[in-house]
Structures are given as C-alpha cells and as structure tokens.
Amino acid sequence: MFFASDNTSPVAPQIMDALAKANESYRASYGNDDEMDEVRRLVREVFEAPQAEVYLVATGTTANVLSLATLVQPWQAIYCHRKAHIAVDECGAPEFYTGGAKLEYVDGAHGKMTPEALETAISAQVKGDVHSVQPGALSVTNVTEAGTVYTADELTALNKLAKSHGVRTHLDGSRFGNAVVSTGSTPAELSWKAGVDVLSFGGTKNGLMGAEAVILFDPDLAWEFELRRKRGGHLFSKHRYLSAQMAAYLTDGLWLDLAKHSNAAAAKLSAGMQAIPDVELLHSVEANLIFARMPRGRHRRAIEAGAKYSGIDLNGEEDERLASRLVCSWSTTDDDVATFVSHLR
Ligand SMILES: Cc1ncc(COP(=O)(O)O)c(C=O)c1O
C-alpha cells in the first residue's frame, strides 16, 4: 500500500533488462551512444515531429529549469500556476538556472490556469517599461499538481494566448504519459500541435530508474540547451544508461502501457474510496493522483495497517477531517487497492 508517490515505485523490468543490455561492452560517451540515436528516432516518430531535438537529464527539476533557462532572459517573467512544481518544489532552481527570471503565479481551480487569469497576469507587466520584468515564458503542468488533466483544447487556448503576447511555452510533462492516456489525445496533440515549444517528458515516475527527456520542438533552441546542460553539470558521461532507459520506454508503447496501469489503479482506488460516505475527493481523479479528505480515524486505520502516503498527523480528534494525497504507479496492484480500501472501511 505504497501510495506516497509514483517515485516510490520500483523500476519496470523491461527497463532493467535494457540497462543490463546497455551494460555490455563499450559505448561512445556524452550522448554519442547508439541508444541515443534510437531515442532521437523514437521521439521524432512518437511525436510526429521529424525536426524535434531531444536531450536527456536525470531529474524532472533539471528538465524544467534547463528548458526554462533556454526560453527566457533573466529580466523576464515565467507564468505558472501558483501550485506548480516549479513554484513550490524546486528550491528556487528556476530562478537560479535562469539567472533570476521572475515566477509570476497564475490562479485557477483544481491545478489549472484559466486563459482569463493568464491574460491578467501577462497584462500586469508593462511591455517596454524598464521598471517592469518583461513577458518571457508560460509553463503549464500536465498532469497538473492536483491530478487533473488539461485537454488538448485547453492547452491550445493557453499557449495561443501566451504566443499572442510573444511569450514562449513550456510544458512540465513529468506525468505526460498519464495525460496522454487520460485524454486519448496523441502525444503530438498534447504538445507541439497545442503550441508547446519545449516539453519536459517524464519517465522516472512511470517506471524508469532516472531519466527525463527535454524535447525541443524548435530545433533552433538546441545548441543553447546543450551548452546550458553541460554548464549546469547535467551532461552525463556514461550517457548510455539514460538513453537505454528512454529508448526502452518509448519502444512498443511501453510508456503508455505503464501509464494506463497507474491511471486504472487510481480509478479503482478512488472508486473504492468514494463509496465510503465520509471520504471526499478534492479534485476529480483524471490520471494517477488522488486528493481526498476523510476523518483522522480512517487515516489511522490505513496507516497503522502499513499504508504509506502524504504526511498525516495521527495526533488529534478521530473525526477531524484531514486532506491527503495518494499516488498510484505502474506497479500498484489490485490487492494494494482492495486492502487499502478495506482498512479505510
Ligand atoms: C509536476 C512535477 N514536475 C516535476 C517533477 C520532477 O521532480 P524531480 O526533480 O524530483 O525529479 C515532479 C516530481 O515530483 C513533479 O511532480
């Protein structure tokens, strides 16, 4: 009953096999390995983007902040949701890597920015006024931090608006596979066709040991990105181990199969929880994240039975209602779900 995060899940066996294979013999270093050629080919095929350039890094934070640094100047603004990972969970890395670009928070219910709120935020900056930061980039997260999912139309509306102000666009797709599965849209429809310039394409939460791709749909950004990755200390010498993971992930739709499993597990878990009268779901469950509020007594039963999920203080009144986040992954089993729900009951 490990629902603390999809980061707590093991590595998918297909990825371990690919790592073992990549461990045979010698390879060129620093991204010149054969596996990386395969990653480029697969990314261009899967995203229907023959011009795209792709680079690998080991963490989602690195993918986000190097992407943003490539899109903005230090005196520009990055628009993101107030609860975005870049806003609350990256320890100032976006500001650090961009040389001080300013994060401007955009509100919106259930983790989603609205075009109206984005318009207000961008219009608040006075273009051409030396006293004001200048509009720079929009960063949207899909799956959102609330576990909801932007449709291709919703994304297109935000990105179109940004571009009408000369603002470039980034997508934090740390759970991109879950978003694709949830919407039924193609990878292209949820990225460049919706106006995304740069995508952080996640893998670690969905079965990889540690590899994330940055996909640049505008190849003119590639050289700057490469220099920033090296200068930031994120160009791996034994790069084949990143490439091997990403190549296996993209082969035969493995990434989508893994995401399908985690989304389906969250659907089952949330259905089981929702059937309990005093369990309240805080956002609709559209991918693999569940936010729920329930009495401390129910949390206690689950936690004392061994369930792991976001910090619940067990000291206090049994009927006090406490919010929690539960995350399913490619390795969540039906048994995990059923056992957890039975303890809640
Ligand atoms: C939405 C989102 N973006 C990015 C990340 C990447 O984080 P990390 O640097 O921990 O791999 C996470 C991880 O929790 C996340 O939830």
The ligand as a Gaussian input file, in Angstrom:
#p B3LYP/6-31G(d) Opt

LIG

0 1
 C        4.779000      18.028000     -11.633000
 C        6.198000      17.647000     -11.364000
 N        7.166000      18.172000     -12.119000
 C        8.433000      17.808000     -11.984000
 C        8.807000      16.890000     -11.033000
 C       10.237000      16.455000     -11.027000
 O       10.887000      16.361000      -9.904000
 P       12.292000      15.673000      -9.584000
 O       13.306000      16.717000      -9.815000
 O       12.115000      15.315000      -8.169000
 O       12.524000      14.505000     -10.490000
 C        7.842000      16.350000     -10.171000
 C        8.211000      15.396000      -9.088000
 O        7.570000      15.240000      -8.099000
 C        6.500000      16.725000     -10.351000
 O        5.514000      16.206000      -9.586000

